[in-house]
Amino acid sequence: MNLQGWKLLRIFADPRITRTPLRVLATLRRQGKRRMPDAADRRVARGSLRPAWQLARHWLSGENLTRHHGQWVLNSFLPPFPSRAFDRMFENLLSGRRLSPVSAFLAVTAACPFDCPHCSAKARGHGNITTEQWRQTVTELLASGVSIVGFTGGEPLTRPDLPELVATASDGGAATILFSSGAGFDAATASRLRDAGLWAVCISLDHPDAATCNRFRNSEQAYDTAVAAIRLAAAQGFYTMIGCVARRFLVENRDFERLHHLAGQWGVNELRLVEPMPCGRWKEVPEEMLLQPEHVAVLRDFHRGVNRRGLRPKVCAFNEIESPELFGCGGGTQHLYIDAAGEVCPCDFTPLSFGNVTREPFAAIWTRMSEAMGNPRRHCFLQRHYRRINAAAATAGQYPLPPEISCRLCAEIGREKLPDYFRMVTGREE
């Protein structure tokens, strides 16, 4: 048995972790709702956890379970465990909703000291949402079962009320993440955010070379600002991540390996790799800027190779986690994004709005969006359909698209077959 198998044995032997999932599975079983293959579910019902352990070992074979302040962390797609947020994620399954959100990222401001060419937020409208409006939105998200709340922008640290917003989410039982350029992240701010209950900090850094990074972000301070924030976050005990947009040349030159090496020296827990997305300022990006299948294969191999060897930091390549063979794209069905103007979209990148939280309850918007998006998809919705989205946006003169056009576009595109994991647990194709 490998090290990952032993870690899973420790996890499955801990009732603080297994109590809620087992209770939820038992309730779903009585309701006739499948969440495991039938044979495995019957054995679990008889008290054997071995089938669940075997399934976890298979589906998490490319991951690296680690400990952070007494909790287990798989990656930043899931809350740490044991925790209230982890339990909430399972209790969501009993909500009676067809689908419930696991994570929500909130662009609490559009303001930012940097001027990055790949920014997905700059092309959107700017809002002036008050502290109380954001707190009300967070409360509604929690009522809908959200387990992870991420604060992004723009640069979220430009909002002086950020600790208050973090506390609202954390006190309500969610794991909280700060997504930042590092600008404004000093020791005093870090202390206030930690006291507010912030769990994780993700700092954007797109290249291991300072000059290359600074040119890309149009600032001579970008690299040093990010590195200082990364070191501080690690020293302050946050679950610390680097977020990197893996452009073609970074993949072809294998510069991500150099960045991973530096991240290990800085005490980083996770390296998040996302490929360039055709949205925002890059919505008309030339095809040659986007990754090809051979680039995606390199990043997926890197994700699995590093994690299976137990190297630090762990790697979270989005095109591995969200691959058809694993969990697919959960935008609008498990995840959501609210921009600085209050528009609710499937993710940070997909410019389809299904309503505005300043004008109607979030629960109504979520129902509209999750019904339109359907189920988790085998492929990234934006990457498959960005040309169609851009054409509709040009005609409508709105970005993101308004709800009526977003719903119509989703209906025209239709649904996809389920990713392999969801086919396994539900026994359905779509």
N, C-alpha and C positions, 0 to 999 in steps of 0.2 A: 504494500500500500504506500502511495506517495504522501508527501507532506500535506497536500491539500486534503486528502482523504482523512488524515488524522485530525486536521483542523475541523472538518465537518463532523467528525465523531464527537469532538468536544462541544460543538454547537448543538448537536442533536441531543446531547446528554444534559443540556442546561434548560431546566423547565422555565426559566425566565424568558427564554427565547421561544421555546416550542409551545408554551401553554396557549397563547392566543391563536397561532396558526392551526393547531389541532382542534381547538374549540370551533373555529370558523369552518374548517373542513367538515367536521361532524355535522354542523348545522346545514351546510350546503348539501351534504350527502342526504340528509333527511328531506331536503327540499327537491331532491332529484337533479341537482345541478352538479355537473362534472367539473372538477378542477385537477384531476389526476387520471391517468389511464385506469380503466376499470379494475384490472387485476391488482394493481398497486394499491388502489383505493380500498379494496376489500381487505387487503392485508393490514393496511394502516388502521382500518376500523376494528380489526381484531387485536390491535395493540402493538403491532410490529412497525418500528420506524425504519427498518432496513430498506423498504422500497423507496421511501422518500429520500433517504440518504443516497441511494444509488442514482436516483433521478438528479439530485442536486450535484452529485459528483460528475455526472455526464454533462449537464448543461452548463456547469461552471468550470469545466476543465481548462478553459483558457484564461481564468481569472486568478487573482492572488489575494486571498483573504488575509487581512492584516489586523493588528490590534492598535487601537488608538484610545488612550485614556480609559481603559477598561471595557471598551466596546469593540465589536467586530465591524470592519468595514469591507464591503465587497468592492464598490466603487461609488462615485458620486451620483449615479443614477438611482441609488437606493439609500434610504436612511440607515444610520448605524444601528447596531442591535447588541444587546437589548435596549429598547428605548420606547417612549410613548409614540414617537413617529412611526417606528417599525410596526407596532401593534395596530396603529391607525390604518396602515396600508392594508392589512388583512381584514380589519373590521369593515373597511370600505366595501368588501365583497358582499356584506350583508345589508347594504344600504337600500336595496330594492331598485336602484338605478340600473339601467342597462350597462352603463359604463360610468366609472367615477375617476376623477383625476388623481394621479399620484403626485405630480410635481407641477409647480407654477413658478414662472420667472416673471418678475415685475420690473419694468423699466421705469423706475421712480423719477427719473429726470432724463431730458435729452441733452442737458449741458455736459460738456466734456472739454478738458484743456487740450486734447489731442485732435488731430485731423486725419484720421486713418482712411485710406482709399477703400478699404473693404467693409466699412461700417454699415451694418444692416439697419441702423436706427436713423441715420441722417436723412434718408429720403422720406421719412414719416412725418406726420404732423407733430408739433410740440403742444404739450398741454400744461396746465397749471393746477394739477390735482393737489388738494390740500392734505395736510396730515390726517385730519379726521376722515376724509374720503378714502385715503389709502388704508387707514386702519379698518374702516368699514369693509372695504374690499377684502382685506386679509381675513377678517372675521367670517365673511361669506365663503371664502375659499376653504377655511377650516371646517365650516359647516358642511361643505360638499365633500369633505374627506381628504383634502390635500395633506400630504405627509412631508413634502419638501417645498420650501419657499425660498427662491433665489432672488436676490436684489441686484439689479443690473441697471444699465442706462443706455446712452450717456455714461457719465461717471457718477455712480450712486453716492460717493463720498462728498459730492458737492451739496447734498441735502443735510442740513444740520439736524434734522429730525430722524435721521436714519436709525440711531439706536432705539428710538421709540417704536419705529415700525418693526424692527427686528424683534423687540421684546413682545410685541403683540403676537407675532407668529410663533415665537419660541414658547411663550407662556401658554399658547393654545395647543401645544403638543407637536409642532412641526420642527423638523431639522432645517436650519437656516444656513444659507450660503451667500457670501458676498462675491460678486464678479466685478473686478476692478482693474483699472490700468495701474494702480498703485499710487496715483496722485492723491495726496491728502491722507495717506495711510501712515500716520505717525504713532508713537507709543501711547499718547493720550487717547487718540481715537480708537486704537486697538483695545485699550483697557475698557473704554465705554462699551464697545461692541461685545467684548467678552462678557462683561457684566450683564448685558442685555440678553445673552444667551446665544450669541452667534456660534455656530458649530464649525463652519469651513470658510476658507478664503481661497479664491481662485484669481490669480493675477495673470493678465495677458502678456505673453512674451512670444514673439513669432519667429525669433532666430537666435542662435547662440552667439552670434557676432554683434557687438555693440553698434558698429557703424551701419551694418545692414538693417538692423532693427530700427535705428534712428531715422534712416532715410525712408523706410517704409511708413513710419508713423509721423513723418514730417516734424520731428522734434529732436533736438540734440540731447534732451534729458530723458527720453522715453526708456532707454535700456537701463540706465542707472536708477531711475525711479522704480521700475519694475523689480529689479534685483533687490533693492533695499527693502521694498515691501514684502517680497518673498521671504527674505531672511528674517524680517521682523515677525511675520505671521508664524513662521516655524518656531521662532524663539518664544513667542507668546502662547504656544501650545494649540493653535488652531490646526485642524486638518487642512493641510496646505497643498494647493494645486497650482500648476501652471497650465494655462489655456493657450494652445498654439494653433494657428491656422496653417495647415500643412500645404503650402503651395507646391507647385510641380518641382521647382528647382530644389526646394528643401528635401523633397522625397528622393529626387534623382541623385542628389549629392549626399544623401543619407545624413544630412545635418541634424535630423531628429535624434540621431544617436549621440551627437555631441551635446545637444540640449538635455537629453536624458542624463548624461554623465554629470553635467553641471548641476542639474536638479538634485541629484543624489548628494552632491557636495553641500548644497544649500539646505538640506533637510526636508525636501519636498516629499509629500506622501503619494501624489498622483500626478501624472502627466496626461493631460487631456488633449487629444489630437482630433481636430475637426477639419474636414476638407473645405476648400473655397466654395462658397455658396453664391449662386447667381441671383442676388437680391440686393436691396438697398442701393448703395453706390455702385455695386457690381451687378446690378440687374441686367445691364446690357453687356456683360463681360464677354470677350471673345472666347470661343470654344477652347482655344489653346491654353487658356488660363485654368481651365477646370481639369480635375484629375481624370485619367483614363483607367480602365480596369487594371492595367499592370501597376499603376501607382497605388490603387486601392489594395491590391494583393500584397504589396510591400508593407503597407501600414498594418494590415490585418495580421500578417506573419510576425511583425514586430510586437504587436499587442500580445499574441499568444506566446511567442518565444520568451519575452521578458517575464511575463507573469508565471509561466510554467516553471521557470528557473527560480522563482521567488526573489527576483531582483527588486531593489528599491531605487526610485519610486516605482509603483505599479503603473501600468500604461492603460489608458482608457481611450482607445481609438473608436470614434463614433461609428465608422463604417464596419467595425467588427461587431460591436454590441447591437447595432441596428441592421445587421445583415439579414437577408431572407432566411438563412440557415439557423438563425438564433431568434432574436426578439423583434426584429423589424422596426418600422417607423411608428412611433406612438403619438405623433403630433395630432392634437385634437381629439384623441381617444384616451390617452393616459397622461398627456402633458399639455400645457398651455402657456401662452405668453400674453402679457398685457403691456401695451406700449405706453409711452409717456402721455398720450392723449386719452388713454383709457380703453383703446380698442383691443378686444380679445381675439387672439389669433392662435392657430394650432402650435406654432413655435416661434422662436426669435426670427426665423428666416422666411417663413411662408406668409406672404402679405395678403391673407384673406381674413377680413374681420367678420365676426358673427354677432357683434353687438358691442356696446360701450358701457362700462361699469358705472359711469357717471349718470347714465340715463335709464338703466333698467337693472333688475337684480341679476347677480351673476348666475344663479341656478338656471334661470330661463335661457341665458346665453349659452351655458354649457350644454343644455339639452339640445339646443339648435345646432351647435357645432358638432357634438358627438354623433348626432343623427346624420348630419351632412357628411362628415368624414367617414362614418361607417364603423370600421374596425381597424386594429393595427394593420399596417400595410407591409408588404414585402419590400417595398422600395420607397425611398425618400420622395414625398409628394412634390416638393419643390423641384428637385432635380429632374423628375419625370415631366413636369408640366410648366416649367418657368416661362417658356416662350408663349404659351397660351395665356398665362397669368399676365405677362407683360403686355400682350396685345389688348387684353381686356382692360388693364389699367390705363393704357394710352387712350382707349376709346372713352372710358368713364371719366378720365381726368382725376382719378382718386387712387391713392396708394397709402395703406392697403385698400383692397377692393371692399366696397360696402357689403353688408350682409346679404341683400337680395341677389347680388351678382355672385358672391361667394357660394351661396347655397345652390344657385343655378349651375355654376361651373362644376361643383362637386357632383351634382346629379348627372351632368353630361359625361363626366369622366368615369363615374361608376366606381365600384368597389374592386378590391384585389383579393386574391386568395390570402389566407392567413399565413404569417411567418411560421416556421416549423415548430417553434416552442408552443405557440397557441394552438396549432393543429394538434399537437400531442396532448395538451391538457384538456382541450374541449372535445376532441374527436370530430371536429368539423373542418371543412375545407375553407369556408369563408363565413 
